[in-house]
């Protein structure tokens, strides 16, 4: 028996269809959790689900746009409704939206005596 038993728990991992998010989802699932992979790309999610189900992990995909509050609410409400609970939320997804060319982005420098 594992000392990190998540049997019966339900986890949502945003950005869970690749990279670090998928690694986290696999770890949670290996510990017994049912995992909802949340992301934008259904094709990547199909590959991720195939990998997870090959090792008998319990997982599903739910489309989400983390830049939309309504989409995020639908993700959480849907997962809780389908599974009767939500125990773990991993906010792994991120966005990188730039409104100006990189050369126009100003960075702020900290004073030399600023705490590290």
Steps between C-alpha positions, in 0.01 A plus 500: 500500500630842404545766767361745243159345437251715310247224433152642460627856457427715195759736354485763225827595333492802268756469223485129573523381142876549470829586667512560874120485529487154346777384731305628799181337372679166458638523854161579651339220304772251595420584863137403438325828409258539214648780289331754276752625245401854409635680197427661165638241260275195463753323275777526761250392764411186303868403495538576872189299588624209291830501692322514834241235422774264375616484863143460631486853637157657535490816292277711279536822302311823540553796267578828673619849416676626814466859379122470537342501846186335361706219345685442828175493697353250254810280538480489880121471519499225236771296669326525839165408347635199308701362792304627799800685640820685423795453733805627313545790260835549329516837324778419257379666178630838406464755230748720322307776330705800394333811379817677388807388308770369732722801431228727645456310828653688792648313791529640846833469675520460875717730709837356597395473865175308426461170686558193290 
